[in-house]
Amino acid sequence: MLSKSLKEIVRSVKEKRVLHSEKLIETTHWLYNLEFLAVRVMMFAIGVHHLYVYTMKTVFGV
C-alpha cells in the first residue's frame, strides 16, 4: 500500500500533476501508525530488558 502511494506521488511530481489529497492523507496516516508501532516495539523491548536485569540482580545476585 505504501509503495503504491509513494510511487503515485513520485509519478505525480514528475508529471507536474496535482496530487490527490486523499492519497496524501492515507499515506500520512499509514506512516503515523508505523511510527506508533515502532515506538511500542521499542518500549516493549526496553521493558523486557529491565525485567531481565532486575531478575538477574535479585535472583542470581549478579
PyMOL commands that set and color helices and strands:
alter all, ss='L'
color gray80, all
select helices_A, chain A and resi 2-14+21-59
alter helices_A, ss='H'
color red, helices_A
deselect
rebuild
show_as cartoon
